[in-house]
Amino acid sequence: MKMFLVVYADYFDERISKTFLEAGFGKYTKVHGVTGRGEESEAKLGTHYSPGKNNSIFMAVQDEEIPRLLEVIRDLRAEYPGSGFRAFTLPLEECI
């Protein structure tokens, strides 16, 4: 099992949510208003000099679902080049 983490600009929130739902990934935890600086987009620090914020989605998924999720992100990145969509996987062990 893996934790799939996606970080994206807040203004893509509706598009991301709709895309994941249409792809069959409707169970997740979303964190709004995270800030940071990435490699592909301007810093989003929520300040006057670096306006904007990001959101993050966390999904606990089976290993075999990862390729489909990566395809969803690759398609979004192709549709919105330079948007800064980033995806990561982390090992996950359910404790309870």
N, CA, C and O atoms as CSV, one atom per row, in Angstrom:
chain,resi,resn,atom,element,x,y,z
A,1,MET,N,N,0.850,-1.172,0.000
A,1,MET,CA,C,0.000,0.000,0.000
A,1,MET,C,C,0.897,1.239,0.000
A,1,MET,O,O,1.987,1.232,0.573
A,2,LYS,N,N,0.424,2.288,-0.646
A,2,LYS,CA,C,1.186,3.529,-0.752
A,2,LYS,C,C,0.310,4.723,-0.362
A,2,LYS,O,O,-0.916,4.680,-0.454
A,3,MET,N,N,0.984,5.784,0.074
A,3,MET,CA,C,0.335,7.078,0.230
A,3,MET,C,C,0.696,7.868,-1.017
A,3,MET,O,O,1.871,8.108,-1.296
A,4,PHE,N,N,-0.318,8.267,-1.758
A,4,PHE,CA,C,-0.128,9.062,-2.966
A,4,PHE,C,C,-0.393,10.510,-2.581
A,4,PHE,O,O,-1.475,10.830,-2.090
A,5,LEU,N,N,0.568,11.378,-2.793
A,5,LEU,CA,C,0.479,12.787,-2.414
A,5,LEU,C,C,0.573,13.637,-3.671
A,5,LEU,O,O,1.483,13.462,-4.481
A,6,VAL,N,N,-0.370,14.554,-3.830
A,6,VAL,CA,C,-0.371,15.486,-4.953
A,6,VAL,C,C,-0.386,16.902,-4.397
A,6,VAL,O,O,-1.160,17.214,-3.492
A,7,VAL,N,N,0.467,17.751,-4.940
A,7,VAL,CA,C,0.519,19.164,-4.563
A,7,VAL,C,C,0.211,19.976,-5.825
A,7,VAL,O,O,0.755,19.710,-6.897
A,8,TYR,N,N,-0.669,20.967,-5.677
A,8,TYR,CA,C,-1.084,21.750,-6.848
A,8,TYR,C,C,-1.565,23.127,-6.399
A,8,TYR,O,O,-1.932,23.326,-5.241
A,9,ALA,N,N,-1.556,24.066,-7.330
A,9,ALA,CA,C,-2.023,25.419,-7.044
A,9,ALA,C,C,-3.511,25.403,-6.724
A,9,ALA,O,O,-4.283,24.685,-7.358
A,10,ASP,N,N,-3.907,26.197,-5.739
A,10,ASP,CA,C,-5.284,26.251,-5.273
A,10,ASP,C,C,-6.277,26.500,-6.410
A,10,ASP,O,O,-7.385,25.966,-6.383
A,11,TYR,N,N,-5.898,27.299,-7.403
A,11,TYR,CA,C,-6.846,27.622,-8.464
A,11,TYR,C,C,-7.164,26.427,-9.359
A,11,TYR,O,O,-8.058,26.529,-10.199
A,12,PHE,N,N,-6.470,25.302,-9.212
A,12,PHE,CA,C,-6.794,24.077,-9.930
A,12,PHE,C,C,-7.665,23.123,-9.105
A,12,PHE,O,O,-7.925,21.999,-9.536
A,13,ASP,N,N,-8.110,23.549,-7.944
A,13,ASP,CA,C,-8.790,22.636,-7.024
A,13,ASP,C,C,-10.004,21.946,-7.639
A,13,ASP,O,O,-10.132,20.725,-7.552
A,14,GLU,N,N,-10.879,22.702,-8.249
A,14,GLU,CA,C,-12.085,22.105,-8.828
A,14,GLU,C,C,-11.720,21.130,-9.940
A,14,GLU,O,O,-12.300,20.048,-10.032
A,15,ARG,N,N,-10.776,21.499,-10.772
A,15,ARG,CA,C,-10.347,20.631,-11.881
A,15,ARG,C,C,-9.733,19.332,-11.363
A,15,ARG,O,O,-10.035,18.257,-11.882
A,16,ILE,N,N,-8.881,19.419,-10.356
A,16,ILE,CA,C,-8.238,18.234,-9.782
A,16,ILE,C,C,-9.290,17.312,-9.161
A,16,ILE,O,O,-9.302,16.110,-9.428
A,17,SER,N,N,-10.161,17.870,-8.344
A,17,SER,CA,C,-11.186,17.060,-7.680
A,17,SER,C,C,-12.057,16.337,-8.696
A,17,SER,O,O,-12.328,15.146,-8.544
A,18,LYS,N,N,-12.494,17.039,-9.725
A,18,LYS,CA,C,-13.340,16.453,-10.764
A,18,LYS,C,C,-12.586,15.355,-11.520
A,18,LYS,O,O,-13.148,14.295,-11.798
A,19,THR,N,N,-11.330,15.603,-11.849
A,19,THR,CA,C,-10.538,14.633,-12.597
A,19,THR,C,C,-10.338,13.347,-11.808
A,19,THR,O,O,-10.494,12.255,-12.355
A,20,PHE,N,N,-9.993,13.466,-10.525
A,20,PHE,CA,C,-9.811,12.271,-9.704
A,20,PHE,C,C,-11.123,11.495,-9.557
A,20,PHE,O,O,-11.129,10.267,-9.639
A,21,LEU,N,N,-12.207,12.192,-9.344
A,21,LEU,CA,C,-13.501,11.537,-9.196
A,21,LEU,C,C,-13.877,10.788,-10.476
A,21,LEU,O,O,-14.324,9.643,-10.416
A,22,GLU,N,N,-13.697,11.432,-11.634
A,22,GLU,CA,C,-14.010,10.795,-12.910
A,22,GLU,C,C,-13.123,9.576,-13.168
A,22,GLU,O,O,-13.545,8.639,-13.845
A,23,ALA,N,N,-11.904,9.580,-12.637
A,23,ALA,CA,C,-10.977,8.461,-12.819
A,23,ALA,C,C,-11.225,7.350,-11.798
A,23,ALA,O,O,-10.550,6.321,-11.826
A,24,GLY,N,N,-12.191,7.554,-10.895
A,24,GLY,CA,C,-12.526,6.529,-9.915
A,24,GLY,C,C,-11.786,6.642,-8.601
A,24,GLY,O,O,-11.776,5.702,-7.806
A,25,PHE,N,N,-11.160,7.797,-8.365
A,25,PHE,CA,C,-10.426,8.022,-7.116
A,25,PHE,C,C,-11.136,9.117,-6.316
A,25,PHE,O,O,-10.726,10.278,-6.329
A,26,GLY,N,N,-12.194,8.733,-5.631
A,26,GLY,CA,C,-13.004,9.706,-4.910
A,26,GLY,C,C,-12.769,9.742,-3.412
A,26,GLY,O,O,-13.413,10.513,-2.701
A,27,LYS,N,N,-11.846,8.909,-2.922
A,27,LYS,CA,C,-11.581,8.878,-1.478
A,27,LYS,C,C,-10.199,9.450,-1.216
A,27,LYS,O,O,-9.187,8.893,-1.642
A,28,TYR,N,N,-10.174,10.566,-0.513
A,28,TYR,CA,C,-8.899,11.230,-0.241
A,28,TYR,C,C,-9.050,12.200,0.918
A,28,TYR,O,O,-10.159,12.491,1.366
A,29,THR,N,N,-7.937,12.684,1.385
A,29,THR,CA,C,-7.909,13.766,2.363
A,29,THR,C,C,-7.255,14.957,1.678
A,29,THR,O,O,-6.183,14.837,1.084
A,30,LYS,N,N,-7.914,16.104,1.768
A,30,LYS,CA,C,-7.401,17.304,1.118
A,30,LYS,C,C,-7.000,18.322,2.174
A,30,LYS,O,O,-7.721,18.539,3.147
A,31,VAL,N,N,-5.850,18.941,1.974
A,31,VAL,CA,C,-5.366,19.999,2.848
A,31,VAL,C,C,-5.309,21.278,2.013
A,31,VAL,O,O,-4.594,21.354,1.014
A,32,HIS,N,N,-6.075,22.277,2.440
A,32,HIS,CA,C,-6.130,23.558,1.720
A,32,HIS,C,C,-5.126,24.551,2.306
A,32,HIS,O,O,-4.828,24.529,3.500
A,33,GLY,N,N,-4.621,25.410,1.444
A,33,GLY,CA,C,-3.837,26.548,1.903
A,33,GLY,C,C,-2.406,26.256,2.312
A,33,GLY,O,O,-1.851,26.960,3.155
A,34,VAL,N,N,-1.796,25.226,1.730
A,34,VAL,CA,C,-0.389,24.978,2.045
A,34,VAL,C,C,0.473,25.906,1.203
A,34,VAL,O,O,0.076,26.314,0.112
A,35,THR,N,N,1.627,26.230,1.700
A,35,THR,CA,C,2.519,27.137,0.981
A,35,THR,C,C,3.819,26.434,0.657
A,35,THR,O,O,4.173,25.427,1.271
A,36,GLY,N,N,4.529,26.988,-0.326
A,36,GLY,CA,C,5.807,26.385,-0.663
A,36,GLY,C,C,6.403,26.964,-1.927
A,36,GLY,O,O,5.842,27.843,-2.581
A,37,ARG,N,N,7.550,26.434,-2.230
A,37,ARG,CA,C,8.307,26.871,-3.392
A,37,ARG,C,C,8.741,25.606,-4.133
A,37,ARG,O,O,9.340,24.710,-3.538
A,38,GLY,N,N,8.439,25.534,-5.427
A,38,GLY,CA,C,8.768,24.344,-6.203
A,38,GLY,C,C,9.745,24.645,-7.320
A,38,GLY,O,O,10.273,25.751,-7.437
A,39,GLU,N,N,9.969,23.634,-8.132
A,39,GLU,CA,C,10.909,23.759,-9.240
A,39,GLU,C,C,10.275,24.315,-10.505
A,39,GLU,O,O,10.965,24.942,-11.310
A,40,GLU,N,N,8.990,24.105,-10.699
A,40,GLU,CA,C,8.358,24.429,-11.975
A,40,GLU,C,C,7.434,25.642,-11.952
A,40,GLU,O,O,6.992,26.089,-13.011
A,41,SER,N,N,7.137,26.175,-10.798
A,41,SER,CA,C,6.212,27.305,-10.731
A,41,SER,C,C,6.733,28.327,-9.724
A,41,SER,O,O,7.673,28.076,-8.969
A,42,GLU,N,N,6.092,29.469,-9.747
A,42,GLU,CA,C,6.467,30.519,-8.797
A,42,GLU,C,C,6.124,30.083,-7.376
A,42,GLU,O,O,5.233,29.260,-7.159
A,43,ALA,N,N,6.843,30.647,-6.421
A,43,ALA,CA,C,6.551,30.364,-5.015
A,43,ALA,C,C,5.125,30.802,-4.697
A,43,ALA,O,O,4.661,31.842,-5.163
A,44,LYS,N,N,4.459,30.010,-3.914
A,44,LYS,CA,C,3.110,30.347,-3.440
A,44,LYS,C,C,3.188,30.338,-1.924
A,44,LYS,O,O,3.033,29.300,-1.280
A,45,LEU,N,N,3.433,31.522,-1.370
A,45,LEU,CA,C,3.671,31.646,0.059
A,45,LEU,C,C,2.563,32.391,0.785
A,45,LEU,O,O,2.643,32.586,1.998
A,46,GLY,N,N,1.527,32.810,0.060
A,46,GLY,CA,C,0.415,33.501,0.685
A,46,GLY,C,C,0.769,34.884,1.189
A,46,GLY,O,O,0.120,35.401,2.098
A,47,THR,N,N,1.797,35.491,0.605
A,47,THR,CA,C,2.220,36.828,1.021
A,47,THR,C,C,2.005,37.825,-0.116
A,47,THR,O,O,1.658,37.446,-1.235
A,48,HIS,N,N,2.215,39.087,0.186
A,48,HIS,CA,C,2.095,40.130,-0.825
A,48,HIS,C,C,3.090,39.902,-1.965
A,48,HIS,O,O,2.757,40.109,-3.133
A,49,TYR,N,N,4.291,39.481,-1.631
A,49,TYR,CA,C,5.344,39.299,-2.627
A,49,TYR,C,C,5.279,37.941,-3.329
A,49,TYR,O,O,5.743,37.805,-4.461
A,50,SER,N,N,4.720,36.965,-2.678
A,50,SER,CA,C,4.555,35.623,-3.262
A,50,SER,C,C,3.126,35.157,-2.998
A,50,SER,O,O,2.888,34.296,-2.150
A,51,PRO,N,N,2.163,35.746,-3.748
A,51,PRO,CA,C,0.758,35.422,-3.488
A,51,PRO,C,C,0.403,33.997,-3.915
A,51,PRO,O,O,1.157,33.329,-4.623
A,52,GLY,N,N,-0.738,33.569,-3.471
A,52,GLY,CA,C,-1.255,32.264,-3.834
A,52,GLY,C,C,-0.901,31.202,-2.819
A,52,GLY,O,O,0.003,31.365,-1.999
A,53,LYS,N,N,-1.628,30.127,-2.896
A,53,LYS,CA,C,-1.395,28.989,-2.015
A,53,LYS,C,C,-1.595,27.716,-2.820
A,53,LYS,O,O,-2.126,27.736,-3.930
A,54,ASN,N,N,-1.164,26.624,-2.244
A,54,ASN,CA,C,-1.341,25.303,-2.836
A,54,ASN,C,C,-2.329,24.500,-2.011
A,54,ASN,O,O,-2.679,24.872,-0.891
A,55,ASN,N,N,-2.764,23.410,-2.577
A,55,ASN,CA,C,-3.525,22.403,-1.864
A,55,ASN,C,C,-2.790,21.084,-2.018
A,55,ASN,O,O,-1.996,20.910,-2.943
A,56,SER,N,N,-3.052,20.169,-1.122
A,56,SER,CA,C,-2.473,18.827,-1.196
A,56,SER,C,C,-3.583,17.805,-1.032
A,56,SER,O,O,-4.527,18.004,-0.267
A,57,ILE,N,N,-3.453,16.713,-1.759
A,57,ILE,CA,C,-4.365,15.588,-1.620
A,57,ILE,C,C,-3.540,14.376,-1.224
A,57,ILE,O,O,-2.496,14.092,-1.812
A,58,PHE,N,N,-4.027,13.671,-0.218
A,58,PHE,CA,C,-3.420,12.428,0.242
A,58,PHE,C,C,-4.407,11.302,-0.045
A,58,PHE,O,O,-5.582,11.396,0.308
A,59,MET,N,N,-3.927,10.235,-0.686
A,59,MET,CA,C,-4.762,9.070,-0.973
A,59,MET,C,C,-4.025,7.812,-0.570
A,59,MET,O,O,-2.879,7.606,-0.969
A,60,ALA,N,N,-4.665,6.978,0.207
A,60,ALA,CA,C,-4.129,5.658,0.523
A,60,ALA,C,C,-4.606,4.718,-0.578
A,60,ALA,O,O,-5.807,4.507,-0.746
A,61,VAL,N,N,-3.655,4.154,-1.331
A,61,VAL,CA,C,-4.022,3.318,-2.474
A,61,VAL,C,C,-3.181,2.047,-2.514
A,61,VAL,O,O,-2.081,1.984,-1.965
A,62,GLN,N,N,-3.725,1.060,-3.167
A,62,GLN,CA,C,-2.982,-0.166,-3.392
A,62,GLN,C,C,-1.876,0.105,-4.416
A,62,GLN,O,O,-2.027,0.963,-5.287
A,63,ASP,N,N,-0.789,-0.615,-4.309
A,63,ASP,CA,C,0.355,-0.413,-5.204
A,63,ASP,C,C,-0.041,-0.451,-6.675
A,63,ASP,O,O,0.465,0.338,-7.474
A,64,GLU,N,N,-0.937,-1.355,-7.037
A,64,GLU,CA,C,-1.296,-1.506,-8.450
A,64,GLU,C,C,-2.104,-0.325,-8.998
A,64,GLU,O,O,-2.275,-0.216,-10.212
A,65,GLU,N,N,-2.608,0.565,-8.123
A,65,GLU,CA,C,-3.346,1.746,-8.581
A,65,GLU,C,C,-2.423,2.920,-8.915
A,65,GLU,O,O,-2.845,3.871,-9.573
A,66,ILE,N,N,-1.191,2.859,-8.473
A,66,ILE,CA,C,-0.257,3.965,-8.671
A,66,ILE,C,C,-0.074,4.318,-10.151
A,66,ILE,O,O,-0.124,5.502,-10.482
A,67,PRO,N,N,0.134,3.358,-11.056
A,67,PRO,CA,C,0.299,3.733,-12.463
A,67,PRO,C,C,-0.881,4.530,-13.025
A,67,PRO,O,O,-0.674,5.468,-13.796
A,68,ARG,N,N,-2.107,4.174,-12.654
A,68,ARG,CA,C,-3.279,4.938,-13.124
A,68,ARG,C,C,-3.282,6.349,-12.573
A,68,ARG,O,O,-3.601,7.297,-13.291
A,69,LEU,N,N,-2.928,6.497,-11.295
A,69,LEU,CA,C,-2.871,7.837,-10.701
A,69,LEU,C,C,-1.789,8.679,-11.377
A,69,LEU,O,O,-1.996,9.864,-11.639
A,70,LEU,N,N,-0.660,8.079,-11.652
A,70,LEU,CA,C,0.411,8.812,-12.335
A,70,LEU,C,C,-0.024,9.243,-13.737
A,70,LEU,O,O,0.343,10.321,-14.204
A,71,GLU,N,N,-0.801,8.401,-14.393
A,71,GLU,CA,C,-1.317,8.760,-15.714
A,71,GLU,C,C,-2.236,9.970,-15.620
A,71,GLU,O,O,-2.184,10.857,-16.471
A,72,VAL,N,N,-3.073,10.011,-14.596
A,72,VAL,CA,C,-3.960,11.161,-14.395
A,72,VAL,C,C,-3.133,12.438,-14.231
A,72,VAL,O,O,-3.438,13.463,-14.839
A,73,ILE,N,N,-2.087,12.371,-13.407
A,73,ILE,CA,C,-1.246,13.554,-13.177
A,73,ILE,C,C,-0.484,13.937,-14.442
A,73,ILE,O,O,-0.379,15.121,-14.764
A,74,ARG,N,N,0.043,12.959,-15.157
A,74,ARG,CA,C,0.760,13.263,-16.414
A,74,ARG,C,C,-0.160,13.952,-17.409
A,74,ARG,O,O,0.254,14.892,-18.087
A,75,ASP,N,N,-1.412,13.492,-17.502
A,75,ASP,CA,C,-2.373,14.125,-18.407
A,75,ASP,C,C,-2.646,15.570,-17.997
A,75,ASP,O,O,-2.723,16.455,-18.849
A,76,LEU,N,N,-2.790,15.808,-16.696
A,76,LEU,CA,C,-3.017,17.177,-16.220
A,76,LEU,C,C,-1.802,18.067,-16.501
A,76,LEU,O,O,-1.949,19.213,-16.925
A,77,ARG,N,N,-0.612,17.534,-16.263
A,77,ARG,CA,C,0.609,18.301,-16.531
A,77,ARG,C,C,0.736,18.648,-18.015
A,77,ARG,O,O,1.190,19.738,-18.364
A,78,ALA,N,N,0.332,17.712,-18.893
A,78,ALA,CA,C,0.373,17.967,-20.331
A,78,ALA,C,C,-0.647,19.032,-20.731
A,78,ALA,O,O,-0.390,19.863,-21.602
A,79,GLU,N,N,-1.807,18.991,-20.079
A,79,GLU,CA,C,-2.862,19.964,-20.366
A,79,GLU,C,C,-2.512,21.357,-19.848
A,79,GLU,O,O,-2.887,22.364,-20.449
A,80,TYR,N,N,-1.788,21.407,-18.724
A,80,TYR,CA,C,-1.415,22.680,-18.096
A,80,TYR,C,C,0.102,22.722,-17.867
A,80,TYR,O,O,0.553,22.610,-16.727
A,81,PRO,N,N,0.890,22.880,-18.933
A,81,PRO,CA,C,2.354,22.891,-18.744
A,81,PRO,C,C,2.795,24.044,-17.847
A,81,PRO,O,O,2.241,25.142,-17.904
A,82,GLY,N,N,3.789,23.778,-17.030
A,82,GLY,CA,C,4.308,24.801,-16.127
A,82,GLY,C,C,3.431,25.072,-14.922
A,82,GLY,O,O,3.683,26.018,-14.176
A,83,SER,N,N,2.403,24.255,-14.716
A,83,SER,CA,C,1.460,24.498,-13.626
A,83,SER,C,C,2.005,24.088,-12.270
A,83,SER,O,O,1.506,24.542,-11.240
A,84,GLY,N,N,3.022,23.235,-12.255
A,84,GLY,CA,C,3.633,22.843,-10.996
A,84,GLY,C,C,2.978,21.657,-10.312
A,84,GLY,O,O,3.271,21.393,-9.146
A,85,PHE,N,N,2.093,20.923,-11.003
A,85,PHE,CA,C,1.536,19.707,-10.409
A,85,PHE,C,C,2.681,18.787,-10.028
A,85,PHE,O,O,3.561,18.518,-10.845
A,86,ARG,N,N,2.676,18.302,-8.793
A,86,ARG,CA,C,3.709,17.366,-8.349
A,86,ARG,C,C,3.032,16.206,-7.650
A,86,ARG,O,O,2.040,16.388,-6.944
A,87,ALA,N,N,3.569,15.012,-7.848
A,87,ALA,CA,C,3.020,13.818,-7.213
A,87,ALA,C,C,4.155,13.007,-6.605
A,87,ALA,O,O,5.258,12.942,-7.148
A,88,PHE,N,N,3.861,12.396,-5.477
A,88,PHE,CA,C,4.841,11.601,-4.744
A,88,PHE,C,C,4.153,10.366,-4.185
A,88,PHE,O,O,2.948,10.381,-3.934
A,89,THR,N,N,4.910,9.305,-3.991
A,89,THR,CA,C,4.394,8.143,-3.275
A,89,THR,C,C,5.282,7.890,-2.066
A,89,THR,O,O,6.494,8.107,-2.096
A,90,LEU,N,N,4.649,7.433,-1.023
A,90,LEU,CA,C,5.346,7.099,0.216
A,90,LEU,C,C,4.874,5.725,0.677
A,90,LEU,O,O,3.711,5.379,0.466
A,91,PRO,N,N,5.731,4.944,1.291
A,91,PRO,CA,C,5.263,3.673,1.841
A,91,PRO,C,C,4.201,3.926,2.913
A,91,PRO,O,O,4.276,4.906,3.655
A,92,LEU,N,N,3.235,3.049,2.984
A,92,LEU,CA,C,2.139,3.251,3.929
A,92,LEU,C,C,1.800,1.935,4.602
A,92,LEU,O,O,1.660,0.898,3.954
A,93,GLU,N,N,1.674,2.003,5.894
A,93,GLU,CA,C,1.256,0.851,6.669
A,93,GLU,C,C,0.097,1.278,7.541
A,93,GLU,O,O,0.247,2.173,8.373
A,94,GLU,N,N,-1.055,0.659,7.367
A,94,GLU,CA,C,-2.227,0.984,8.189
A,94,GLU,C,C,-2.027,0.432,9.592
A,94,GLU,O,O,-1.678,-0.735,9.770
A,95,CYS,N,N,-2.250,1.281,10.581
A,95,CYS,CA,C,-2.014,0.884,11.977
A,95,CYS,C,C,-3.283,0.456,12.707
A,95,CYS,O,O,-3.212,-0.369,13.618
A,96,ILE,N,N,-4.415,0.984,12.338
A,96,ILE,CA,C,-5.666,0.664,13.020
A,96,ILE,C,C,-6.709,0.249,12.007
A,96,ILE,O,O,-7.841,-0.063,12.377
